[in-house]
C-alpha cells in the first residue's frame, strides 16, 4: 500500500503521523508531501520514505495512493493560512484513497460531534485507523 501524509505550516502533525505509522507499515511506502519545504523536511526526518513539496506532487500522488492522512484542512481550499490551493483540495477530495483526517478546530472550522482531544490522542486514533486498513 502507498500511504501519503500531507501537512503544511511547520509539519508538526505530519511528523507525528509519520513517526507513529512507520513502525506499523514497514512493508508499505510512506510518502510525505508538504505544502512547504519545512513541512516536507520535518516528515522526512521522521522517517518517510520519500518526500515532495507543493501543489503538483499532491495532485499527482493522490491519483494512485491507498491512504491519505493529514489535517482536515487539506480538503478545504485556501486552508492552512492559504497553503492549500483549490486544486490541491479538489485532488485530495476526489482521490479514491481512504482519507484519515485530523479534526483541527481552527480557522473558523468546527466539526460537529467530534470530541475535543489533544493532538497526540487524535494522532493515536488515526494510527489505529491505519492499522485497520493495513490488515
N, C-alpha and C positions, 0 to 999 in steps of 0.2 A: 504494500500500500504506500501511496505517496501522501505525506502529511505536510500541509503548508501552514505555517504560523505567520500571521500578518500583524504588524504593530507599527506604531508611529511614535512621535514625541521622543522620549529617551529610550524606548524599548523595554522598559521595566517589566511590563506584563508579558511580553513576548519572551523575554529572558527567563522569567519564572516558568512559563509554559514549557519551553524547550528543556530546561533543567529537569523538570518532573516527567516529561514524556520520553526523553531519550532513553532512560533505563528500561522502560517497558516496551519500547519499539525498536530494539536493536536491529531487527531484520527488516526494518522499514526506513524509507528515505524521509528525512525531515528537512524541509526547505524553509528557510527564513526569508521573508520578504518585508523589508522596512519601507515605510513611506519616506524615510530619510536615511542617510548613511549611518547616523548614530544608532538608530534602532536596529538596523541590519547588523552592525558591528556587535552590539550587545547580545543579539541572538546567536551569532556565530561563536562568540566567546563562550556562550552557554552550552555549545555542543551541536548546533545544527550542522547537517552535512553539507549544505550549500546555502548560499545567500545571494540576494539580488536586491536592488533598490529601485523604487519608483513605480510609475503607472504601468508601463509596458510589461514588466515582469509579473505584476499582479494579474493583468488581463490575460497574458499568455498562459500562466501556470494554473489559473482557475479552470481552464478547459479540460485538463486531464488529471486533476488531483482527486483523491478519495475523501480527504478530511481537511477542512479549513478551520483554523482556530484564531481567535483574536477578540478584541473588544467589540461590543455591539455596534459601535460607531462605524465599523468598516463597511456596513451595509447602508450607511446614510451619507448621501452626497454632501460634501463640504464639512463633514465632521472632523474630529481631532484637530480643531482650530484651522480647518481648511485643508488639511493634508490628504483627505480622501476626495478625489475628484469624482464627478458624476460617473465617468467611465469606469473607475475602479469599483464603486458601489454597485453598478449595474453588472459588471463581470462577476463579482462575488455572489450577488443575489441570484443571478441566472445559472451559476455553476450547479452541476448535478451532485457535487460533493456534499457530504454530511457537513453541516456547519455547526460548530460549537462556539457560541458567542458569550463573552463575559459581560454581564449587565452592569456597566459602569454608569451610575446615575449622575451624570454631569452634563453641562451644556444644554440645559432645559430638556433633557431626555430622562424620562422615568418610566420604567417598565412595571406596569400594574401587576400585582400578585407575586412579585419577586421578593423573597425575604432578604432583608438587608444583612449582608455578611461582610467579613473582611476580604480583601483581595486574595489573601492566601487560601481562605476557605473556598472562594469561587474557583481558584486555580485547581485545588484538590478535587472539586466537583467535576470540573472539565476533564481532568485526568481520568477519573472514573468512567466518564462517558467514552473517552478514547479507548480505555481498556475493553469496554463492552463491544465497541466497533471492531477491535482487533481480533476478537475471538471468533 
